């Protein structure tokens, strides 16, 4: 599965894909399509920082 590391990271932090999509101002469908292919490291790092921010806001 493409971007398994990011998906697992989000799951471990309790963050859903729709929450990532909202934070990036895109639709959930866009995130799903984006995750179909491996992301460049810079984009993956950006998404991980969004995941961290969402998780921190809930704590």
ZAMARKE-675295 format. One line per 4 residues: for each residue x, z, y of N, C-alpha, C, O. Coordinates in Angstrom, 3 decimals. Example, Ala and Ser with C-alpha at 12.3 -4.5 7.8 and 13.67 -1.06 7.14 Angstrom:
BEGIN
13.190 7.800 -5.690 12.300 7.800 -4.500 13.200 7.800 -3.300 14.236 8.465 -3.319  12.850 7.080 -2.250 13.670 7.140 -1.060 12.900 7.870 0.030 13.409 8.039 1.138
// end
This chain:
BEGIN
0.845 0.000 -1.172 0.000 0.000 0.000 0.894 0.000 1.240 1.840 0.781 1.340  0.587 -0.864 2.152 1.366 -0.968 3.384 1.157 0.286 4.234 0.062 0.845 4.293  2.231 0.705 4.883 2.206 1.857 5.784 1.753 3.138 5.087 1.105 3.988 5.697  2.093 3.267 3.823 1.712 4.457 3.061 2.238 5.722 3.726 1.542 6.737 3.772
3.455 5.665 4.238 4.060 6.845 4.859 3.234 7.337 6.051 3.023 8.539 6.213  2.775 6.413 6.872 1.965 6.789 8.037 0.615 7.341 7.598 0.138 8.338 8.140  0.006 6.692 6.621 -1.289 7.161 6.123 -1.164 8.571 5.541 -2.010 9.428 5.795  -0.114 8.805 4.766 0.105 10.120 4.167 0.404 11.164 5.251 -0.056 12.303 5.169
1.164 10.769 6.246 1.498 11.665 7.357 0.222 12.111 8.069 0.043 13.294 8.358  -0.651 11.165 8.344 -1.917 11.479 9.009 -2.775 12.384 8.125 -3.379 13.338 8.614  -2.830 12.094 6.852 -3.644 12.891 5.935 -3.126 14.320 5.857 -3.911 15.268 5.866  -1.808 14.478 5.781 -1.225 15.822 5.717 -1.488 16.625 6.986 -1.582 17.852 6.940
-1.605 15.940 8.106 -1.880 16.604 9.382 -3.378 16.773 9.621 -3.782 17.412 10.592  -4.211 16.200 8.734 -5.655 16.300 8.882 -6.214 15.391 9.954 -7.246 15.690 10.554  -5.531 14.270 10.199 -5.951 13.328 11.237 -6.536 12.080 10.572 -5.920 11.491 9.683  -7.719 11.691 11.012 -8.392 10.512 10.464 -7.982 9.253 11.225 -7.526 9.318 12.366
-8.154 8.106 10.567 -7.817 6.841 11.205 -8.637 6.607 12.466 -8.125 6.052 13.439  -9.893 7.017 12.466 -10.716 6.795 13.657 -10.189 7.600 14.841 -10.334 7.177 15.988  -9.580 8.755 14.576 -9.010 9.551 15.657 -7.777 8.861 16.243 -7.557 8.882 17.454  -6.983 8.254 15.372 -5.820 7.490 15.835 -6.295 6.319 16.675 -5.743 6.044 17.741
-7.326 5.625 16.191 -7.872 4.484 16.922 -8.371 4.900 18.304 -8.108 4.213 19.291  -9.085 6.012 18.378 -9.582 6.490 19.673 -8.431 6.791 20.622 -8.495 6.453 21.804  -7.390 7.419 20.116 -6.247 7.767 20.958 -5.522 6.526 21.472 -4.951 6.542 22.563  -5.547 5.454 20.687 -4.883 4.212 21.084 -5.818 3.255 21.813 -5.409 2.160 22.198
-7.083 3.666 22.006 -8.083 2.826 22.676 -8.327 1.500 21.958 -8.450 0.450 22.589  -8.396 1.567 20.634 -8.748 0.400 19.826 -9.820 0.828 18.837 -10.095 2.019 18.685  -10.419 -0.136 18.170 -11.445 0.197 17.190 -10.801 0.620 15.870 -9.634 0.330 15.607  -11.579 1.302 15.059 -11.090 1.716 13.742 -10.751 0.490 12.894 -9.801 0.516 12.111
-11.519 -0.571 13.050 -11.246 -1.808 12.315 -9.881 -2.387 12.705 -9.166 -2.924 11.858  -9.530 -2.277 13.967 -8.229 -2.764 14.430 -7.101 -1.981 13.783 -6.102 -2.568 13.367  -7.244 -0.668 13.691 -6.218 0.155 13.038 -6.100 -0.221 11.573 -4.996 -0.339 11.042  -7.232 -0.407 10.925 -7.221 -0.784 9.509 -6.499 -2.111 9.309 -5.693 -2.248 8.389
-6.783 -3.085 10.165 -6.112 -4.390 10.060 -4.627 -4.265 10.383 -3.792 -4.917 9.755  -4.302 -3.431 11.360 -2.911 -3.219 11.749 -2.110 -2.639 10.581 -0.947 -2.992 10.384  -2.735 -1.753 9.814 -2.059 -1.096 8.699 -1.947 -1.974 7.453 -1.327 -1.558 6.475  -2.518 -3.152 7.459 -2.436 -4.030 6.283 -1.020 -4.518 6.013 -0.651 -4.766 4.866
-0.231 -4.654 7.069 1.155 -5.094 6.940 2.065 -4.004 7.473 1.684 -3.241 8.361  3.279 -3.935 6.923 4.217 -2.913 7.375 4.475 -3.068 8.868 4.702 -4.171 9.366  4.436 -1.954 9.560 4.671 -1.947 10.996 6.167 -1.860 11.289 6.930 -1.309 10.495  6.578 -2.404 12.425 7.964 -2.193 12.854 8.189 -0.694 13.080 7.250 0.043 13.381
9.422 -0.258 12.933 9.739 1.167 13.045 9.309 1.747 14.396 8.862 2.892 14.464  9.441 0.970 15.461 9.061 1.481 16.782 7.560 1.749 16.868 7.149 2.759 17.439  6.744 0.869 16.316 5.285 1.055 16.331 4.889 2.208 15.416 3.983 2.975 15.742  5.561 2.335 14.277 5.285 3.439 13.357 5.604 4.772 14.032 4.851 5.735 13.890
6.708 4.830 14.760 7.082 6.058 15.468 6.052 6.396 16.543 5.724 7.565 16.746  5.546 5.384 17.225 4.517 5.605 18.253 3.256 6.195 17.629 2.669 7.130 18.175  2.845 5.656 16.499 1.636 6.134 15.837 1.843 7.551 15.313 0.925 8.369 15.372  3.032 7.852 14.801 3.310 9.218 14.334 3.253 10.211 15.492 2.791 11.339 15.320
3.714 9.802 16.656 3.645 10.713 17.807 2.194 10.931 18.229 1.833 12.024 18.663  1.366 9.901 18.104 -0.072 10.045 18.389 -0.695 11.018 17.387 -1.503 11.866 17.764  -0.324 10.896 16.129 -0.827 11.802 15.092 -0.432 13.239 15.419 -1.255 14.149 15.329  0.823 13.439 15.798 1.293 14.785 16.160 0.505 15.342 17.329 0.130 16.514 17.325
0.248 14.509 18.334 -0.487 14.950 19.516 -1.923 15.352 19.143 -2.426 16.373 19.612  -2.576 14.546 18.302 -3.946 14.854 17.884 -3.961 16.169 17.114 -4.814 17.023 17.357  -3.028 16.331 16.195 -2.973 17.557 15.390 -2.700 18.781 16.268 -3.265 19.850 16.038  -1.844 18.626 17.261 -1.511 19.739 18.144 -2.702 20.117 19.028 -2.911 21.293 19.326
-3.472 19.125 19.441 -4.635 19.394 20.292 -5.708 20.187 19.553 -6.462 20.944 20.164  -5.771 20.011 18.249 -6.780 20.714 17.450 -6.361 22.135 17.116 -7.202 22.975 16.796  -5.063 22.407 17.188 -4.567 23.738 16.789 -4.815 24.793 17.813 -4.451 25.951 17.606
// end
